[in-house]
């Protein structure tokens, strides 16, 4: 009888030891804020990750509240805490805005409870820092925090403008001109709280500057996310039975400026975007300025742009 009870104990012991040796790979990362980039955030069930912004957070928007949980409180104004609430693999997006107008977009990725621990380290902390490469609404600098052992993204990651590109003052010049426009021609959009107006469009080689305005023509506050430039068109099909497919892509934004991201009823915001225009396109493709409300990120306003705008010869 003693032998029968001893054998199961000997067999189970190695499994218990091997399970205790498995450790979760953790990672702490510092990222320079770039509104045109999406930061992947690898999560794992039963673990909570933190996101530290360089200034006070004003709003947090989560794509899938049924799969993830995001928390922000006034006691820790610079932090947002995120974790999966399902043990199954899940993905979603997270948008974070600060009071001065900084925006970041994160892609939340959870491989699930049964995932291999060393496949993707869990991001325990992502710390965002600002760079002077973006001419956006000025913000006070927060006290610096201790450096991590992980390598930083260099602040020179934003490539400098080429010799014949848009002058450094182009953004400010276009911005000031747009703010002086007293009565823009507003365009209404069905189902939207905002109206838009497109200003001047100027080109330096393959870089294009676009000025625009946004008006909150509703009785409720509106929050605006950073602008995007989209090129979209229809795929040409040889057979009619295959149907027509829509193709779209986002173009790189060099710089942008937006006077405000939160608009009270009746308030107006003015902005400028400088982007890299492609050298050519298909006949079915069109360029659009994409503007979206924070609560309708999946239904942006698309403003048609000329592919070949006027050349600004004065600043070449």
C-alpha positions in Angstrom: 0.0 0.0 0.0 2.8 2.4 0.7 4.3 1.9 -2.7 0.9 2.7 -4.5 0.7 6.1 -2.8 4.3 7.0 -3.3 4.4 6.6 -7.1 1.9 9.5 -7.9 3.9 11.9 -5.6 7.1 11.1 -7.5 5.5 11.6 -10.9 3.8 15.0 -10.0 6.9 16.6 -8.4 8.8 17.4 -11.6 5.8 19.1 -13.2 5.4 21.4 -10.2 9.1 22.4 -10.3 9.0 23.1 -14.0 5.9 25.4 -13.7 7.5 27.4 -11.0 10.6 28.1 -13.1 8.6 29.8 -15.9 8.9 33.5 -15.5 7.2 36.3 -17.4 9.5 38.4 -19.5 9.0 42.1 -18.6 10.0 45.2 -20.6 10.2 48.9 -19.8 10.4 51.2 -22.8 10.9 55.0 -23.5 9.2 56.3 -26.7 9.4 59.7 -28.3 5.9 60.9 -29.2 5.1 60.8 -32.9 1.4 61.4 -33.7 1.9 59.6 -37.1 3.0 56.3 -35.5 1.2 53.6 -33.6 2.9 52.1 -30.5 2.4 48.3 -29.9 1.7 47.5 -26.3 2.1 43.7 -25.4 -0.1 42.7 -22.5 -0.9 39.5 -20.6 -3.9 38.4 -18.5 -3.4 38.9 -14.8 -0.8 41.6 -15.4 -1.3 45.4 -15.4 0.7 47.7 -17.6 1.3 51.5 -17.1 1.6 54.3 -19.7 3.3 57.5 -18.5 2.6 60.7 -20.5 4.9 63.8 -20.2 2.0 65.9 -19.0 -1.5 65.6 -17.6 -3.9 63.3 -19.4 -7.2 64.8 -20.5 -9.0 61.8 -22.1 -8.6 58.1 -22.7 -10.5 56.2 -25.4 -10.5 52.4 -25.5 -11.6 50.5 -28.6 -12.8 47.3 -27.0 -14.0 47.8 -23.4 -15.2 44.2 -23.4 -11.6 42.8 -23.9 -9.4 45.4 -22.1 -9.7 47.8 -19.2 -8.1 51.2 -19.1 -8.0 53.4 -16.0 -7.0 57.0 -15.3 -7.5 59.0 -12.2 -6.8 62.5 -11.0 -4.5 61.3 -8.3 -1.9 60.2 -10.9 -2.7 62.7 -13.8 0.2 61.5 -16.0 -0.6 57.8 -15.9 -2.9 55.4 -17.7 -3.2 51.7 -16.5 -4.2 49.0 -19.0 -4.8 45.2 -18.7 -6.7 42.5 -20.5 -9.9 41.3 -18.9 -10.2 38.1 -21.0 -7.9 35.1 -21.0 -8.4 34.7 -24.8 -6.1 36.3 -27.4 -7.4 39.9 -28.1 -6.4 43.1 -29.9 -7.7 46.6 -29.7 -6.6 50.3 -29.9 -6.1 52.9 -27.3 -6.1 56.7 -27.8 -4.6 59.0 -25.1 -4.8 62.9 -25.3 -3.2 65.4 -23.0 -4.5 68.8 -21.9 -2.1 70.7 -24.2 -3.1 68.7 -27.3 -0.6 65.9 -27.5 -2.0 62.6 -28.8 -0.7 59.0 -28.9 -2.2 55.9 -30.4 -1.4 52.4 -29.1 -2.2 49.0 -30.4 -3.1 46.7 -27.5 -2.0 43.1 -28.1 -2.7 40.2 -25.7 -1.6 36.7 -26.8 -3.8 35.1 -24.1 -3.2 33.2 -20.9 -1.7 30.2 -22.6 0.8 32.1 -24.7 4.6 31.4 -24.7 6.1 33.8 -22.2 9.3 34.5 -24.2 7.5 35.2 -27.5 6.6 38.8 -26.7 7.8 40.4 -23.4 5.1 42.1 -21.4 5.3 45.9 -21.5 5.1 46.7 -17.8 5.8 50.5 -18.5 5.9 52.7 -21.6 7.1 56.2 -20.9 6.4 58.8 -23.6 8.7 61.8 -24.1 8.2 64.9 -26.2 10.5 66.0 -29.0 10.9 69.5 -30.5 10.5 68.1 -34.0 6.7 68.7 -34.0 5.4 72.2 -34.1 2.2 71.6 -32.1 0.6 73.4 -29.2 3.3 74.2 -26.7 3.2 72.3 -23.4 5.1 72.7 -20.1 7.9 70.2 -19.5 7.3 67.7 -16.8 10.0 66.8 -14.3 12.3 64.1 -15.8 12.1 60.6 -14.5 14.9 58.1 -14.0 16.3 56.5 -17.1 15.6 52.8 -17.8 18.1 50.2 -18.9 16.3 49.8 -22.2 17.6 51.7 -25.2 15.7 54.9 -26.1 14.6 55.8 -29.6 16.8 58.6 -30.7 15.2 62.0 -31.0 16.7 62.3 -34.4 14.4 59.6 -35.7 12.4 62.3 -37.5 14.6 62.8 -40.6 15.5 66.4 -41.3 13.9 68.2 -44.2 15.8 68.1 -47.5 17.5 71.2 -49.0 14.6 72.1 -51.3 11.8 71.1 -48.9 9.3 73.3 -47.2 11.0 76.1 -45.2 10.9 75.9 -41.4 8.6 78.9 -41.4 6.2 77.4 -43.9 4.0 75.8 -41.2 3.8 79.0 -39.1 3.1 81.2 -42.2 0.3 79.0 -43.4 -1.1 78.7 -39.8 -1.1 82.4 -39.2 -2.8 83.0 -42.6 -5.5 80.5 -41.8 -6.2 82.0 -38.3 -6.8 85.4 -40.0 -9.5 84.0 -42.2 -12.6 85.6 -40.6 -15.4 83.8 -42.5 -14.3 80.4 -44.0 -16.6 78.5 -46.3 -17.9 75.8 -44.0 -18.8 72.3 -45.2 -21.4 70.4 -43.1 -21.2 66.6 -42.7 -24.1 64.4 -42.0 -24.1 62.8 -38.6 -21.1 65.0 -37.4 -20.9 67.7 -34.8 -18.2 69.5 -36.7 -18.0 71.5 -39.9 -14.8 71.9 -41.9 -13.1 74.5 -44.2 -10.1 73.8 -46.4 -7.7 76.7 -46.8 -4.6 77.1 -49.0 -2.6 74.2 -50.4 1.1 74.8 -51.3 3.8 72.5 -52.6 7.7 72.5 -52.2 9.1 69.7 -54.4 7.1 66.6 -53.0 6.1 68.2 -49.7 2.7 69.7 -49.5 1.3 72.1 -46.8 -2.5 72.2 -46.2 -4.3 74.7 -44.0 -7.8 74.0 -42.6 -10.3 75.0 -40.0 -12.8 73.0 -37.8 -16.0 74.4 -36.2 -18.0 72.8 -33.5 -21.5 73.6 -34.6 -23.3 71.6 -31.9 -24.4 72.0 -28.3 -21.8 69.6 -26.8 -18.0 69.7 -26.5 -16.0 67.9 -29.2 -12.5 66.4 -29.1 -10.5 66.1 -32.3 -7.7 63.6 -33.0 -4.6 64.3 -35.0 -5.1 64.7 -38.8 -4.1 62.1 -41.3 -3.6 62.1 -45.1 -5.2 59.2 -46.9 -4.8 58.0 -50.4 -7.7 55.7 -51.5 -9.2 54.3 -54.6 -10.8 51.3 -56.2 -9.0 48.1 -57.3 -9.5 47.4 -61.0 -11.1 44.0 -61.5 -10.9 42.1 -64.8 -14.0 40.2 -64.1 -17.2 42.0 -63.0 -18.2 39.0 -60.8 -15.3 39.6 -58.5 -16.7 43.0 -57.5 -14.9 46.2 -56.6 -12.5 46.5 -53.7 -11.4 49.6 -51.9 -7.7 50.2 -51.3 -6.4 52.9 -48.9 -3.1 53.9 -47.2 -1.9 56.6 -44.9 0.8 59.0 -46.1 3.7 60.2 -43.9 3.0 63.5 -42.1 6.1 65.6 -41.6 4.7 68.2 -39.2 1.3 69.5 -38.1 -0.1 72.2 -35.9 -3.6 72.4 -34.4 -4.7 75.3 -32.3 -7.0 73.2 -30.1 -8.1 69.6 -29.8 -11.1 70.2 -27.5 -13.8 72.5 -28.9 -16.6 73.9 -26.8 -20.0 74.6 -28.6 -19.4 77.3 -31.3 -15.6 77.2 -30.9 -13.2 77.0 -33.9 -9.8 75.4 -34.4 -7.2 76.1 -37.1 -4.6 73.7 -38.3 -1.8 73.0 -40.9 -0.4 69.7 -42.1 2.8 69.1 -44.0 3.1 65.7 -45.7 5.1 63.8 -48.3 3.1 63.6 -51.6 3.8 60.5 -53.7 5.3 61.0 -57.1 2.4 59.3 -58.9 -0.9 57.5 -58.3 -3.4 55.4 -60.2 -6.3 57.0 -62.0 -8.7 55.6 -59.5 -6.9 56.9 -56.4 -7.7 60.1 -54.6 -6.1 62.2 -51.8 -8.0 63.1 -48.7 -7.4 65.1 -45.5 -8.8 62.8 -42.7 -10.3 64.5 -39.7 -12.1 62.5 -37.0 -13.8 63.1 -33.7 -12.4 61.2 -30.7 -15.8 59.5 -30.2 -16.2 58.6 -33.9 -12.7 57.5 -34.8 -14.1 54.9 -37.2 -16.1 57.4 -39.1 -13.7 60.2 -40.1 -14.5 63.2 -42.3 -12.6 62.9 -45.7 -11.9 66.2 -47.5 -10.8 65.8 -51.1 -7.3 67.2 -51.8 -5.7 68.2 -55.2 -2.9 65.8 -56.2 -1.0 68.6 -57.9 -1.3 71.8 -55.8 0.1 75.2 -56.6 3.9 75.6 -56.3 5.0 78.1 -53.8 7.8 79.7 -55.8 8.5 82.5 -53.3 10.0 80.2 -50.7 12.1 77.9 -53.0 
